[in-house]
Amino acid sequence: MSQFPTKEQAELIRRQYPAGTRIILKKMNDPQAPPPGTKGTVVYVDDIGQIGVKWDTGSGLSLIPGEDSFEKVSAPEAKKTKHTPSRER
């Protein structure tokens, strides 16, 4: 984005990416960015529309809609990433 979003635009981003949403990174123009294909979980959306993500790599770098390229992980794929305890002994 070339300028900060309005409060209404930031709220729309919050509704699109609520906490817990799984995402996958396509591209981020930041030297500390996780590699493309890295998955993460949305933690929050701040007042200027940046999406706080806890990346599976341990990073906490935020996404900037309109600048960074990412998408939601599909529901079946998101379920696969959840840990299920083993019943084996």
N, C-alpha and C positions, 0 to 999 in steps of 0.2 A: 504494500500500500504506500502511496506517496504521501499520505497524510493520515493522522490518527482517525480512527472510525468514530462515528457519533455514539452516544450512549445506546441508541436503538440498534445500531449495527453490532456493537459489542454484545448486547443481549441476544441478538440473533445467533451469533457465534456460540454463546453459552448454551443456547437451546440445541444447536447442531452438534456440539461436542461436550455433552455433560461429563462430569467426573466419572471415571470408570470406562469411558469409551476407548476401545483399542484402535490404534492407528498404525500405519506403516509409512515410513519415510521414503519418498521418491528422490527428493533433492533439497539440500539446504546449502546456501552460500555462506558457510561459516567454517573457519579452519578447525573448530572444535566439534563440528557436527559428527554425529554417528554416521556410519556408512549407509548408502541407499539400501533399502530392504530391511533396515532395523525396525523392529516393532516397539511400541510403547503404550503407556496408559495415560490418558488425560487425567491430570490432578485438579486443574482449575483453568478458568479463563479470566484474565485480569480486566481492569476497567478500560484498557486501550486495545482489547481484543487479542492479546497474545495468549497462546494456548500453552499452559505449563504441562510438560510431559515428563513422566518418569520412564526413561528409556530402558529397555531390557538389558542394555549394556551397563546400566548403573548411572548414566549421565542424567542431568536434569535440565537440559537446554530447551528453551521454549520455542515454539513455532510461531511464525508470523504469517497469518493468512494473506494470500496475495503475493507474498515474497517467496515463501517456501512451498515445496510441492509435496503433498501427502494425501492419504485417503484413509477412510475408515476400513478396518478389517471386517470382512463379511461375518455375519453372526455364526455360521458353522465353524469358520476358522478361528474365531475368537473363543469358542467353546473348547477347541482343541488345545489352546495355549494354557488353559486352566489346569492346575495340578490336581490329580486325583490320586488319593492314597492307594497303594498296592495292597491287595488282599493276600498276597503270597507270604508264606512263612519261611 
